[in-house]
Every structure is written in structure tokens, then in C-alpha cells.
Amino acid sequence: MRLLERSYFCGDLMLMRWFVHSLFQNRSGSAKFSGMNTQAPNMRPVIRQLDDASINRIAAGEVVERPASAVKELVENAIDAGARRVEIEIADGGKTLIRITDDGCGMTGDELPLALSRHATSKIDGSDLLNIHSFGFRGEALPSLGAVGRLTIQSRAQGFEAVELSVEGGEKSALKPCALNGGTVVTLRDLFFATPARLKFLRSDRAEMMAISDVIKRLAMAEPSVGFILRDVSGGKDRVTFRVEPETGDLFDALRGRLGRVMGGEFTENALAIDAEREGFHLTGYAALPTYSRGTAVAQHLFVNGRPVRDKMLIGALRGAYQDFLSRERHPAVALFVDCDPHKVDVNVHPAKSEVRFRDPGVVRGLIVSALRHGLAEAGHRASTTVAGATLGAMQPEPMQPRVYQMDRPSPSARLASYQAQAPGFSDLSDSYSGRVFEPDTPAPEQPALEGLPLGAARGQVHENYIIAQTETGIVLVDQHAAHERLVYEKLKNQMAQNGVAAQALLIPEVVELSPDETASILAVSDELTKMGLTLEPFGGSAIAVRETPAILGEVNAKALILDILDELSDLGQSQLVLEKIEAILSRVACHGSIRSGRRMRAEEMNALLREMEATPHSGQCNHGRPTYVELKLSDIERLFGRT
């Protein structure tokens, strides 16, 4: 009997513990003890339907991560509504106020309450979820924002009266009339007031404002025909932080104008227009020269069917296109647009719609790599204009105290040279005062013809490493070692492309044990690796055998190489590791086989180097992305000496 009573007592005690724990969890929102089961012993969990407010708050956690996410959703709705001008007002980094005003088509009194319902949208009819031609289509943004903030929408469609509807914490107010000429005004106050835990994860007002500005700039690049105004109204002030007017003209003119205002004039000056097409995919936009690179990837803007995206495959293709011109710590600056049939790409991968999935990713990757490399090759020896600007900035004279100008008294030797220069026969002094490099007994070539070429005519060599050439409009300074290194490197690459990569057979094939998934991944790209001199084949089970390695790499740790390739395949969906290693060897060979610093060159050698640079693609930068020459305009040089 006592044993039976004791068992009843233990059961009551466990039920009591479960009741207290459930009460505590309902009050605090989370379990105090992570190891405690939230269900009573021997009790089956009950499936229940969540209420609409809870559903909307859960959806808001996926769609609205921070104020910038809310701004993105609302501005995209304005663009989908046909707006040509969008004004964004932000206070306290979007935490207390976000107001979006547009001149779009607006909504009627019957449509406005429906727009605040879940999965209600005018973008699609639900029959084809792949045929997406708008930014939004899920119908989640407005009800999600209304569930976590205080949302007010004022709208007026043409031919209808203006109406207003408010939502606070998921509770809708009654529809009422308001004063509005046209379009829509969406006001969101106290974001995340209904989910205060989310506020703790927000960053400073300045950081959130910068994130909002980045979102607006990306949308401005995607829609050059739309004007945008971003205002910071924090603390009762009204400060315009970003403003662009609608662009006119054809596709490239409008895009170039918009990119110049968003990314800066230096980008458009040093960017190449890209226009290529392959198997239903069309690539347009601008890509900067390798010498106009950045230390981070902040200047990489990629769009798919007009939608700003961050896609690993696209980033990997971009890296592959520039891998031969930039070191790993430098990143190219681009604004590229991939357009295709909506059925060839799935944009419904993530609620934020920032990720996409292509049906034929290999075609898209090949299009980006080939188009960018072709564009860079057509640029020839061209280097970015910012190189000359940086050079002139470094050459600025130090500030001096102002003084009254007077001619310094010349020394006796200077007076004598001056008298001789003013006397007849000044040309006799050319051997002493000229910087020409021609031998006295060698007739000078036709100088106007050489000076009219892009890199001009060689005039001299300083410090046995830098060639000075004269053009019709200025001078060119050439790093002879870096320039010749690039020329030799391009020759070696052309030879490898014509003759293939030589492979060396291993006396004893190296067997590498992998998981079944890794084996399938590496064998899927085995044909591409064979072209690079790395031959693989299955060896039973999940093992592979490495039979040949690239001869130019010498002794290779085959297992480490295979594992590194698998890491790249997992991260980027493709691997360029073997090609990068081969090109790194070719780069070192080119470095050792090029003209060394400290070697004196004759005039014909220097001019021959300049002509070969003009005829060789990519000669404007060395193998690491640094410029091989600097061009200074005569007007800039005269400005240094105060002659303007």
C-alpha cells in the first residue's frame, strides 16, 4: 500500500513540475531549464492551429529581419505599382519611422483591406509560380509589417476617393477617408514593438541607416527610369542623404548615367560595357578594369531579371572571370544584369527573394566568364584613370608660406648657360640638355608617328627600371619589369591553350578515400580536371584513384589537392583550383623570364616593348592587378608647376 501511495505521490509531483514549468514558459516565452521536457509524462502532444497574429509574427521573422528589409519590401511594392518617383523618410535608423511615398497606381477602398491579408497579391494569380515579372509576389510583406509594428496606409487610385487603413500589432482599424492626391503613402512606426526581443539584435542607428541606403542604391541601379529620394528626419531634422532623378535614353545610356550617380563617376570612366547572349540568357551591364579594384566585394552588384540578388554561383563566376588579373585579396567592381525567361530561374527560394536558382547554372556561369574576359581583352593595354590621379596626388608639392614673387638671382654658371641658350646655334647644346636616348650615330626615327601611338615614343630610362615615353598629349611612365612580365605570361598562356596542359603519370596511382557524396561531386567534374592535367577514376566503393597530375606543378599532394577542390565545389559550385595553381606557376616563370629591374635598355628595345604592350591584351596590369604604366596628361603636369 505504501509503495502504491508513493508511486501516486511521485506521479503527482511530476505533474506539478510540468504545470509549473508550463506556466513559467507561457509567462517568459522560453524554458528556464533546457533539459526539461515541455510535455507532461505519458501525454501525447496536441496539434493546434495558430492564430493569424502568431502566423504573421512568424512570417515577419523571415521577411523582415531589420529596418532595411522593411524598406526593401515597401519600395519594391511601390515600383511594382508603376511609380516613377519614390520618396523614403527614415527616423532613428528606421526603428521609429519609415515612410514611403510613391506616385503609383494606388488602391481602392475594396482592395486596401485585402492587401493586408496574408497571401493576397495583384502580382500573380497562382496558376504559374515560375512566371514572375515583378519584385513581389508572395503577399506576405504588408501583413507581416502590420503584425510587428504600427502600420498606416493611405492610398488613392485614379477615379476613386482616397482611403486610409491602420494596423497595430495585427489588429486592423476601420477603413476611413483621407486627403491624398494620388499614389500611396505607407507609414510604419515603432518597428518590432510587438516583438521587443528583436529590437535587441538591431545595430546602431547609423549602421541601420547605412543598410537602408545600400538597399535603395541597389534598387536605384535596377530601375534607372525611377527617381529616388532618401531623407533622414531623425531629431526633427530633414537631411537628404541620397537623391537620383529618373534617367532617360536607351538601356546603356540610362544605366551608365544611373551608375555614375550611384557608384561614382570614376567607376563609369573605368568600366567596360558588357553585352553578350547565350542560349536564352542575356548579360548586360558594366565591369571595371582590373586596375580599378577594391579591397572588399562592396562594389559588386548582380541582378537577375532586374532583381538585386546575392548568389554564390554568380559571385564564383565573377571571381573566375577576373582570377587571371587580380590577386585573391582584391575584388572587381561590376554592375551586371542577367535577363532570361522567368521559367529558367526560380526566385521563390527564400522569403527575402535575394537568392535564386538557375535551371542551367553552367550556361550562366560560362556566359559571365566568357563575356567579361572578352571585354577585358578588347580593352587591350588600357589601365584605369585613377592610377594617374593617385600619381598626381602623390606628386603634389608641400604647402609653403605665401611670399611675394621675385626672380631669384642666378648663379654665374646659370647666367652663362642662359646667354648661350639665347644665342644662335642652341641646337648644338641638345646632347647636353636633352633626355633623348638615341645614339649620336643612329638617326632618330620619325618621332611624330611614334608619339601619335597610345604609349608614345621612348625618351629615356630612369633608375634602370622605368621607361619615360612622350605622347602627343603628355608622358607615359612604364614599369619595364612588370610590363614585360605580363607579356611573357600572356605568351605562356597562349602556348598552353594551343598545346594543352602536359600531364605526368604517377608510378603508383594515389587512392583517396571519400564519402559517397564527395565522390559523386568530384567525378562530375572529372572531364574538366582531365583537361587541366589531373586524371581521376573510380576505384571501387567511394574511393577514387589519381593517375595523372599536371607536370608543371611538380610533386603534388594528391589527397590535399582533391580535398581543396571539393571545398571549392561545395562553396561555389565549381572549382578553378587546378587552373589557378597552373597559372600561378606560369606567372612565376614569367617573372623570372622577364626583363629584370636594373637592366639598361636601348631605345629600340624600349620602343619595341611599348609596341608589344599596345598589341597585347591585359598588358595594362601585371599578373597581380597592379598597373604596368601611368599616363600623365600635359595639362596635369603643367598644373603641378602652376603654369595654368
C-alpha positions as CSV (number, residue, x, y, z in Angstrom):
1,M,0.0,0.0,0.0
2,R,2.8,2.5,0.9
3,L,4.5,1.6,-2.3
4,L,1.3,2.4,-4.2
5,E,0.8,5.6,-2.4
6,R,4.4,6.6,-3.1
7,S,4.0,6.0,-6.8
8,Y,0.9,8.2,-6.8
9,F,2.8,10.8,-4.9
10,C,5.7,10.7,-7.5
11,G,3.2,11.0,-10.3
12,D,1.5,14.0,-8.7
13,L,4.9,15.6,-8.2
14,M,5.9,15.2,-11.8
15,L,2.6,16.6,-12.9
16,M,3.1,19.5,-10.6
17,R,6.6,20.1,-12.0
18,W,5.2,20.0,-15.5
19,F,2.4,22.5,-14.6
20,V,4.8,25.0,-13.0
21,H,7.2,24.7,-16.0
22,S,4.4,25.3,-18.5
23,L,3.2,28.3,-16.5
24,F,6.7,29.7,-16.4
25,Q,7.2,29.1,-20.1
26,N,4.0,30.9,-21.0
27,R,5.0,33.9,-18.9
28,S,8.6,34.2,-20.1
29,G,8.3,32.8,-23.6
30,S,11.1,30.2,-23.2
31,A,12.0,27.3,-21.0
32,K,14.2,28.1,-18.0
33,F,15.8,24.7,-18.0
34,S,16.9,23.5,-21.4
35,G,16.8,19.8,-20.4
36,M,13.2,19.9,-19.1
37,N,10.5,18.3,-21.3
38,T,7.6,20.7,-22.1
39,Q,5.1,17.9,-22.3
40,A,3.6,16.0,-19.3
41,P,4.9,12.4,-18.9
42,N,3.0,9.9,-21.0
43,M,0.9,12.7,-22.6
44,R,0.6,12.9,-26.4
45,P,1.3,16.4,-27.9
46,V,-1.8,18.1,-29.3
47,I,-1.7,19.7,-32.8
48,R,-3.4,23.1,-32.8
49,Q,-3.9,25.8,-35.4
50,L,-2.0,29.1,-34.6
51,D,-4.0,32.3,-34.8
52,D,-3.4,34.9,-37.5
53,A,-1.4,37.2,-35.3
54,S,1.1,34.5,-34.4
55,I,1.4,33.4,-38.0
56,N,2.1,36.9,-39.2
57,R,4.8,37.4,-36.5
58,I,6.4,34.2,-37.5
59,A,6.4,35.3,-41.2
60,A,7.8,38.7,-40.2
61,G,10.8,36.9,-38.7
62,E,11.6,35.6,-42.1
63,V,10.7,38.5,-44.3
64,V,11.6,41.5,-42.0
65,E,15.0,40.9,-40.4
66,R,15.8,44.6,-39.8
67,P,14.5,48.1,-40.9
68,A,16.3,47.7,-44.3
69,S,14.2,44.6,-45.0
70,A,11.0,46.6,-44.4
71,V,12.2,49.4,-46.7
72,K,13.1,46.9,-49.4
73,E,9.7,45.3,-49.3
74,L,7.8,48.6,-49.3
75,V,9.9,50.3,-52.1
76,E,9.6,47.1,-54.3
77,N,5.8,47.4,-53.8
78,A,5.9,51.0,-55.0
79,I,8.0,50.1,-58.1
80,D,5.6,47.2,-58.9
81,A,2.7,49.7,-58.7
82,G,4.3,51.7,-61.6
83,A,5.7,54.5,-59.5
84,R,8.1,56.9,-61.3
85,R,9.2,58.8,-58.1
86,V,9.6,57.2,-54.7
87,E,10.4,59.2,-51.5
88,I,11.7,57.4,-48.4
89,E,11.7,59.1,-44.9
90,I,13.7,57.4,-42.1
91,A,14.0,58.3,-38.4
92,D,16.4,56.7,-36.0
93,G,17.6,54.2,-38.5
94,G,14.1,53.1,-39.3
95,K,13.3,52.0,-35.7
96,T,10.8,54.7,-35.0
97,L,9.7,55.8,-38.5
98,I,9.7,54.5,-42.1
99,R,7.5,56.4,-44.6
100,I,7.3,55.5,-48.3
101,T,5.5,57.9,-50.7
102,D,5.0,57.0,-54.3
103,D,3.0,58.1,-57.3
104,G,2.0,54.7,-58.4
105,C,-1.5,53.4,-59.4
106,G,-2.8,53.3,-55.8
107,M,-5.5,51.1,-54.3
108,T,-9.3,51.4,-53.8
109,G,-11.3,51.1,-50.7
110,D,-12.2,47.5,-51.6
111,E,-8.6,46.5,-52.3
112,L,-6.8,48.1,-49.3
113,P,-8.2,45.7,-46.6
114,L,-7.5,42.8,-48.8
115,A,-3.9,43.9,-49.3
116,L,-3.3,43.5,-45.6
117,S,-4.4,39.9,-45.6
118,R,-1.9,37.1,-45.9
119,H,-1.0,35.8,-49.4
120,A,-3.2,38.5,-51.1
121,T,-1.4,40.0,-54.1
122,S,-2.0,41.5,-57.5
123,K,1.3,40.2,-59.0
124,I,0.3,36.6,-59.8
125,D,-2.9,34.6,-60.0
126,G,-1.3,31.4,-58.6
127,S,-1.5,29.4,-61.8
128,D,2.2,29.6,-62.6
129,L,4.7,30.3,-59.8
130,L,7.6,30.5,-62.2
131,N,6.3,33.2,-64.5
132,I,7.3,36.1,-62.2
133,H,7.7,39.6,-63.7
134,S,7.5,41.7,-60.6
135,F,9.6,42.2,-57.4
136,G,6.9,40.9,-55.0
137,F,4.5,38.0,-55.4
138,R,4.2,36.3,-52.1
139,G,1.7,38.6,-50.4
140,E,3.5,38.5,-47.0
141,A,5.2,41.9,-46.6
142,L,2.2,44.1,-45.5
143,P,0.5,41.7,-43.1
144,S,3.9,40.8,-41.6
145,L,4.8,44.5,-41.0
146,G,1.4,45.1,-39.5
147,A,2.0,42.3,-37.1
148,V,5.2,43.7,-35.6
149,G,4.7,47.4,-36.0
150,R,2.2,50.3,-36.3
151,L,1.3,50.4,-40.0
152,T,-0.8,53.0,-41.7
153,I,-1.6,53.0,-45.4
154,Q,-3.1,55.9,-47.3
155,S,-3.9,55.3,-51.0
156,R,-5.9,56.7,-53.8
157,A,-6.5,55.1,-57.3
158,Q,-7.4,57.2,-60.2
159,G,-11.1,57.8,-60.3
160,F,-11.7,56.8,-56.7
161,E,-11.6,58.5,-53.3
162,A,-8.6,58.3,-51.0
163,V,-8.8,55.9,-48.1
164,E,-6.8,55.1,-45.0
165,L,-6.3,51.9,-43.0
166,S,-4.2,51.2,-39.9
167,V,-2.9,48.0,-38.4
168,E,-1.3,47.8,-34.9
169,G,0.1,44.6,-33.7
170,G,-2.1,42.7,-36.2
171,E,-5.3,44.5,-35.2
172,K,-6.9,46.4,-38.1
173,S,-8.8,49.6,-37.7
174,A,-11.9,50.7,-39.6
175,L,-11.5,52.0,-43.1
176,K,-11.8,55.8,-43.3
177,P,-11.4,58.5,-45.9
178,C,-8.3,60.7,-46.1
179,A,-6.8,63.6,-48.1
180,L,-4.4,62.4,-50.8
181,N,-3.9,63.5,-54.4
182,G,-2.8,60.1,-55.8
183,G,-0.5,57.2,-55.2
184,T,0.2,55.6,-51.9
185,V,1.8,56.6,-48.6
186,V,2.9,53.8,-46.2
187,T,3.9,54.8,-42.7
188,L,5.5,52.3,-40.4
189,R,6.2,53.4,-36.8
190,D,7.8,51.6,-33.9
191,L,9.0,48.6,-35.8
192,F,9.2,45.4,-33.7
193,F,7.2,47.0,-30.8
194,A,5.1,43.8,-30.8
195,T,8.3,41.6,-30.7
196,P,10.7,43.6,-28.4
197,A,13.2,40.8,-28.3
198,R,14.0,41.6,-32.0
199,L,15.0,45.1,-31.1
200,K,17.9,43.8,-29.0
201,F,19.5,42.4,-32.2
202,L,19.4,45.7,-34.2
203,R,22.6,47.7,-34.6
204,S,23.1,51.4,-34.1
205,D,21.0,54.0,-35.9
206,R,23.9,54.8,-38.2
207,A,24.5,51.2,-39.2
208,E,20.8,50.6,-39.9
209,M,20.7,53.8,-41.9
210,M,23.7,52.7,-44.0
211,A,21.9,49.3,-44.6
212,I,18.8,51.2,-45.8
213,S,20.9,53.4,-48.1
214,D,22.5,50.3,-49.6
215,V,19.1,48.8,-50.3
216,I,17.9,52.0,-52.0
217,K,21.0,52.3,-54.1
218,R,20.7,48.7,-55.4
219,L,17.0,49.3,-56.3
220,A,18.0,52.6,-58.0
221,M,20.5,50.7,-60.2
222,A,17.9,48.1,-61.0
223,E,15.4,50.8,-62.1
224,P,17.1,53.8,-63.8
225,S,13.8,55.2,-65.0
226,V,12.6,55.7,-61.4
227,G,13.6,58.6,-59.2
228,F,14.5,58.1,-55.6
229,I,14.9,60.4,-52.6
230,L,16.1,59.2,-49.2
231,R,15.6,61.5,-46.3
232,D,16.8,61.2,-42.7
233,V,14.3,63.0,-40.4
234,S,15.8,62.0,-37.1
235,G,15.6,64.5,-34.3
236,G,13.3,66.8,-36.2
237,K,15.8,67.5,-38.9
238,D,15.3,66.9,-42.7
239,R,18.5,65.8,-44.4
240,V,18.6,64.3,-47.9
241,T,21.2,61.5,-47.9
242,F,20.6,60.2,-51.4
243,R,18.8,61.5,-54.5
244,V,18.7,60.5,-58.1
245,E,16.4,61.7,-60.8
246,P,14.8,59.4,-63.5
247,E,17.2,58.7,-66.3
248,T,16.3,58.9,-70.0
249,G,17.8,57.4,-73.1
250,D,18.4,53.9,-74.3
251,L,19.4,51.0,-72.0
252,F,23.1,51.6,-71.8
253,D,22.9,55.4,-71.6
254,A,20.3,55.3,-68.8
255,L,22.2,52.7,-66.9
256,R,25.5,54.4,-67.3
257,G,24.0,57.7,-66.0
258,R,22.5,56.0,-63.0
259,L,25.7,54.0,-62.2
260,G,27.7,57.2,-62.4
261,R,25.4,58.8,-59.8
262,V,25.3,55.8,-57.5
263,M,28.8,54.2,-57.8
264,G,30.6,57.4,-58.8
265,G,32.0,58.9,-62.0
266,E,35.3,57.1,-61.6
267,F,33.5,53.7,-62.0
268,T,31.9,54.7,-65.3
269,E,35.2,56.1,-66.6
270,N,37.0,52.9,-65.9
271,A,34.2,50.4,-66.7
272,L,33.6,48.4,-69.9
273,A,30.2,47.9,-71.4
274,I,29.2,44.3,-71.4
275,D,26.6,42.9,-73.8
276,A,26.5,39.1,-74.5
277,E,23.9,36.4,-75.1
278,R,23.9,32.6,-74.9
279,E,21.2,30.0,-75.0
280,G,18.4,32.4,-73.9
281,F,20.4,34.3,-71.3
282,H,21.3,37.9,-71.9
283,L,24.1,39.6,-69.9
284,T,24.4,43.4,-69.9
285,G,26.0,46.0,-67.6
286,Y,29.4,47.4,-66.8
287,A,32.6,45.8,-65.5
288,A,35.5,47.8,-64.2
289,L,39.1,47.3,-65.4
290,P,41.3,45.2,-63.1
291,T,43.3,48.2,-62.0
292,Y,40.1,49.7,-60.7
293,S,39.6,47.0,-58.0
294,R,38.5,47.1,-54.4
295,G,39.7,45.6,-51.1
296,T,36.2,44.1,-50.4
297,A,33.2,43.0,-52.5
298,V,31.1,46.1,-51.7
299,A,31.2,47.3,-55.4
300,Q,29.8,44.0,-56.8
301,H,26.2,44.4,-57.8
302,L,24.4,41.5,-59.5
303,F,20.8,41.4,-60.8
304,V,18.6,38.7,-62.3
305,N,15.6,39.8,-64.3
306,G,16.0,43.2,-62.6
307,R,16.1,41.8,-59.1
308,P,19.1,42.5,-56.9
309,V,20.5,39.1,-55.7
310,R,23.4,37.7,-53.8
311,D,24.1,34.3,-55.4
312,K,27.2,32.1,-54.8
313,M,27.3,30.8,-58.3
314,L,27.3,34.3,-59.8
315,I,30.0,35.5,-57.4
316,G,32.0,32.4,-58.2
317,A,31.7,33.1,-62.0
318,L,32.8,36.7,-61.4
319,R,35.8,35.6,-59.5
320,G,36.7,33.1,-62.3
321,A,36.5,35.8,-64.9
322,Y,39.0,38.0,-63.0
323,Q,41.1,35.3,-61.5
324,D,43.9,35.9,-64.0
325,F,44.1,39.6,-63.4
326,L,43.6,40.1,-59.6
327,S,45.1,38.7,-56.5
328,R,42.8,36.9,-54.0
329,E,42.7,39.9,-51.7
330,R,41.4,42.3,-54.4
331,H,37.8,42.3,-55.7
332,P,36.4,43.6,-59.1
333,A,33.8,46.3,-59.3
334,V,30.8,45.4,-61.5
335,A,27.1,46.0,-62.2
336,L,25.8,43.1,-64.2
337,F,22.3,42.2,-65.2
338,V,21.3,38.7,-66.2
339,D,17.9,38.5,-68.1
340,C,16.2,35.4,-69.2
341,D,12.8,33.7,-69.4
342,P,11.3,33.6,-65.9
343,H,10.8,29.8,-66.3
344,K,14.6,29.4,-66.4
345,V,15.2,30.8,-62.9
346,D,13.4,30.2,-59.6
347,V,13.2,33.3,-57.4
348,N,11.0,31.6,-54.8
349,V,13.9,30.1,-52.9
350,H,13.9,32.3,-49.9
351,P,11.2,34.6,-48.5
352,A,13.5,37.6,-48.8
353,K,13.9,36.8,-52.6
354,S,17.6,37.6,-52.5
355,E,18.6,34.1,-53.7
356,V,17.8,32.5,-57.0
357,R,18.3,29.1,-58.6
358,F,19.0,28.6,-62.3
359,R,17.8,25.7,-64.3
360,D,21.1,25.7,-66.3
361,P,23.7,27.3,-64.0
362,G,26.6,26.1,-66.2
363,V,25.3,28.2,-69.1
364,V,25.0,31.3,-66.9
365,R,28.5,30.8,-65.5
366,G,30.1,30.3,-68.9
367,L,28.3,33.4,-70.2
368,I,29.6,35.6,-67.4
369,V,33.2,34.3,-67.6
370,S,33.5,34.5,-71.4
371,A,31.8,37.9,-71.7
372,L,33.9,39.5,-69.1
373,R,37.2,38.0,-70.4
374,H,36.3,39.1,-73.9
375,G,35.5,42.6,-72.8
376,L,38.8,42.8,-70.8
377,A,40.7,41.5,-73.8
378,E,39.2,44.2,-76.1
379,A,40.3,46.8,-73.6
380,G,43.9,45.9,-74.7
381,H,46.6,47.8,-72.7
382,R,44.1,50.2,-71.1
383,A,44.6,50.9,-67.4
384,S,42.2,52.9,-65.1
385,T,42.4,56.6,-65.0
386,T,42.5,56.5,-61.2
387,V,46.1,55.4,-61.4
388,A,47.1,58.7,-62.9
389,G,45.0,60.6,-60.3
390,A,46.7,58.8,-57.5
391,T,50.1,59.5,-59.0
392,L,49.4,63.2,-59.3
393,G,48.1,63.3,-55.8
394,A,51.3,61.8,-54.5
395,M,53.3,64.4,-56.5
396,Q,51.5,67.4,-55.1
397,P,54.1,69.9,-53.7
398,E,54.1,70.5,-50.0
399,P,52.3,73.7,-48.9
400,M,54.6,76.7,-48.5
401,Q,54.2,80.0,-46.8
402,P,52.9,82.6,-49.3
403,R,55.6,85.1,-50.5
404,V,55.8,87.9,-52.9
405,Y,57.1,86.6,-56.2
406,Q,60.5,87.8,-57.3
407,M,63.1,86.3,-59.7
408,D,66.0,84.6,-57.9
409,R,69.4,85.9,-58.7
410,P,71.0,83.3,-61.0
411,S,74.5,82.0,-60.4
412,P,77.3,82.8,-62.9
413,S,77.2,79.4,-64.5
414,A,73.4,79.6,-64.9
415,R,73.7,83.1,-66.5
416,L,76.3,81.7,-68.9
417,A,74.1,78.8,-69.9
418,S,71.2,81.3,-70.3
419,Y,73.2,83.5,-72.6
420,Q,74.3,80.5,-74.7
421,A,70.7,79.3,-75.0
422,Q,69.5,82.7,-76.3
423,A,72.4,82.8,-78.8
424,P,72.1,81.3,-82.3
425,G,73.0,77.7,-82.5
426,F,71.1,76.5,-79.4
427,S,70.6,73.1,-81.1
428,D,74.3,72.4,-80.6
429,L,73.5,72.0,-76.8
430,S,71.0,69.2,-77.4
431,D,73.5,66.5,-76.5
432,S,74.0,68.1,-73.0
433,Y,70.4,69.1,-72.2
434,S,68.1,66.7,-74.0
435,G,66.8,63.5,-72.4
436,R,66.7,61.6,-75.8
437,V,68.2,58.1,-75.7
438,F,69.3,57.8,-79.4
439,E,72.9,57.1,-80.1
440,P,74.7,60.0,-81.8
441,D,75.5,57.9,-84.9
442,T,72.0,56.5,-85.1
443,P,69.4,58.5,-87.0
444,A,66.2,59.2,-84.9
445,P,63.1,57.5,-86.2
446,E,60.1,59.5,-87.3
447,Q,59.0,60.9,-84.0
448,P,55.5,62.3,-84.8
449,A,54.5,58.7,-85.9
450,L,55.6,57.2,-82.6
451,E,54.2,60.0,-80.5
452,G,50.8,59.5,-82.1
453,L,50.7,55.9,-80.8
454,P,48.9,55.2,-77.5
455,L,52.0,54.7,-75.5
456,G,54.2,57.2,-77.4
457,A,57.9,57.2,-78.1
458,A,60.5,56.3,-75.6
459,R,62.5,59.2,-74.4
460,G,64.7,57.8,-71.6
461,Q,65.1,55.3,-68.8
462,V,65.5,56.3,-65.1
463,H,66.8,54.1,-62.3
464,E,67.2,51.3,-64.8
465,N,63.6,50.3,-64.3
466,Y,61.2,53.0,-65.5
467,I,60.8,54.0,-69.1
468,I,59.7,57.5,-69.9
469,A,57.7,57.9,-73.2
470,Q,56.3,61.0,-74.8
471,T,52.8,61.1,-76.3
472,E,51.0,63.9,-78.2
473,T,49.2,64.9,-75.0
474,G,51.5,64.0,-72.2
475,I,54.0,61.4,-70.9
476,V,53.8,57.7,-70.0
477,L,55.8,56.1,-67.2
478,V,56.3,52.3,-67.7
479,D,57.5,49.7,-65.2
480,Q,59.6,47.7,-67.5
481,H,59.8,44.6,-65.3
482,A,56.0,44.5,-64.6
483,A,55.1,45.2,-68.3
484,H,57.4,42.5,-69.7
485,E,56.3,40.0,-67.0
486,R,52.7,40.4,-68.3
487,L,53.8,40.0,-71.9
488,V,55.7,36.8,-71.2
489,Y,52.8,35.5,-69.1
490,E,50.3,36.0,-71.9
491,K,52.6,34.2,-74.3
492,L,52.9,31.2,-72.0
493,K,49.1,31.1,-71.6
494,N,48.6,31.1,-75.3
495,Q,51.1,28.2,-75.7
496,M,49.3,26.2,-73.0
497,A,45.9,26.9,-74.7
498,Q,47.3,25.7,-78.0
499,N,49.3,22.6,-76.8
500,G,47.2,21.7,-73.7
501,V,48.5,21.0,-70.2
502,A,51.1,18.3,-70.0
503,A,50.4,15.6,-67.5
504,Q,52.7,13.3,-65.7
505,A,51.6,9.7,-64.9
506,L,52.1,8.6,-61.3
507,L,54.1,5.4,-61.0
508,I,51.7,4.2,-58.3
509,P,48.3,5.8,-58.5
510,E,47.3,7.5,-55.3
511,V,44.0,6.2,-53.8
512,V,41.9,8.8,-51.9
513,E,39.0,7.7,-49.7
514,L,36.0,10.0,-49.8
515,S,32.3,9.9,-48.8
516,P,29.8,8.8,-51.5
517,D,28.6,12.4,-52.0
518,E,32.2,13.7,-52.3
519,T,33.0,11.0,-54.8
520,A,30.0,11.9,-56.9
521,S,30.9,15.6,-56.8
522,I,34.5,15.2,-57.9
523,L,33.7,12.7,-60.6
524,A,31.1,15.0,-62.1
525,V,33.9,17.5,-63.0
526,S,36.5,14.8,-63.9
527,D,36.4,15.8,-67.6
528,E,37.3,19.4,-66.8
529,L,40.0,18.3,-64.5
530,T,41.5,16.0,-67.2
531,K,41.9,19.0,-69.5
532,M,43.9,20.6,-66.7
533,G,46.2,17.5,-66.5
534,L,44.5,15.9,-63.4
535,T,43.2,12.5,-64.3
536,L,40.8,10.7,-61.9
537,E,38.8,7.4,-62.0
538,P,36.6,5.4,-59.6
539,F,38.5,2.8,-57.5
540,G,35.6,0.9,-56.0
541,G,33.2,1.9,-53.3
542,S,33.6,5.6,-52.5
543,A,37.3,5.8,-53.3
544,I,39.0,7.4,-56.3
545,A,42.4,6.9,-57.9
546,V,44.6,9.8,-59.0
547,R,46.5,8.6,-62.0
548,E,47.9,11.8,-63.5
549,T,48.8,15.2,-62.2
550,P,49.8,18.4,-64.1
551,A,53.5,18.2,-64.9
552,I,54.1,21.8,-64.3
553,L,53.1,21.5,-60.7
554,G,55.9,19.0,-60.0
555,E,55.4,16.8,-56.9
556,V,51.8,17.1,-55.7
557,N,50.0,16.0,-52.6
558,A,47.1,14.5,-54.5
559,K,44.8,14.0,-51.5
560,A,45.2,17.6,-50.3
561,L,44.6,18.8,-53.8
562,I,41.4,16.7,-54.1
563,L,40.1,17.9,-50.8
564,D,40.7,21.5,-51.7
565,I,38.8,21.1,-54.9
566,L,35.9,19.5,-53.0
567,D,35.8,22.5,-50.7
568,E,35.5,24.9,-53.7
569,L,32.8,22.7,-55.3
570,S,30.9,22.8,-52.0
571,D,31.3,26.6,-51.6
572,L,31.0,27.9,-55.1
573,G,29.5,25.0,-57.1
574,Q,32.6,24.9,-59.4
575,S,36.4,24.7,-58.9
576,Q,39.2,26.6,-60.6
577,L,41.8,25.5,-58.1
578,V,43.9,23.4,-60.6
579,L,43.8,26.2,-63.2
580,E,44.8,28.7,-60.6
581,K,47.8,26.7,-59.5
582,I,48.9,26.2,-63.1
583,E,48.6,29.9,-63.8
584,A,50.4,30.7,-60.6
585,I,53.4,28.6,-61.9
586,L,53.2,30.3,-65.3
587,S,53.2,33.7,-63.5
588,R,56.4,32.8,-61.6
589,V,58.0,31.5,-64.8
590,A,57.1,34.8,-66.5
591,C,58.5,36.8,-63.6
592,H,61.9,35.0,-63.7
593,G,62.0,35.2,-67.5
594,S,61.1,38.9,-67.9
595,I,63.4,41.9,-68.1
596,R,64.9,42.4,-64.7
597,S,64.9,45.7,-62.8
598,G,68.3,47.3,-63.1
599,R,68.9,46.5,-66.7
600,R,69.7,49.3,-69.1
601,M,67.7,49.2,-72.3
602,R,68.4,50.7,-75.7
603,A,66.0,53.0,-77.4
604,E,64.8,50.4,-79.9
605,E,64.3,47.9,-77.0
606,M,62.1,50.3,-75.1
607,N,60.1,51.2,-78.2
608,A,59.7,47.5,-79.0
609,L,58.4,46.9,-75.5
610,L,55.9,49.8,-75.9
611,R,54.6,48.5,-79.2
612,E,54.2,44.9,-77.9
613,M,52.2,46.3,-74.9
614,E,49.9,48.1,-77.3
615,A,49.3,44.8,-79.2
616,T,48.8,42.5,-76.2
617,P,45.5,42.3,-74.2
618,H,45.6,42.9,-70.5
619,S,49.1,44.5,-70.7
620,G,47.8,47.4,-68.6
621,Q,48.2,45.5,-65.4
622,C,50.7,43.0,-64.1
623,N,49.8,39.5,-63.0
624,H,48.7,40.8,-59.6
625,G,46.4,43.5,-60.8
626,R,48.9,46.4,-60.4
627,P,49.3,48.9,-63.2
628,T,52.2,48.5,-65.6
629,Y,52.2,52.1,-66.7
630,V,50.9,55.6,-65.7
631,E,49.8,58.2,-68.2
632,L,50.1,61.8,-67.2
633,K,48.4,64.5,-69.3
634,L,50.5,67.6,-70.1
635,S,47.8,69.8,-68.6
636,D,48.1,68.0,-65.3
637,I,51.8,68.2,-65.3
638,E,51.6,72.0,-66.0
639,R,49.2,72.3,-63.2
640,L,51.8,70.8,-60.8
641,F,54.1,73.6,-61.7
642,G,51.5,76.3,-61.5
643,R,51.6,77.0,-65.3
644,T,47.8,77.1,-65.7
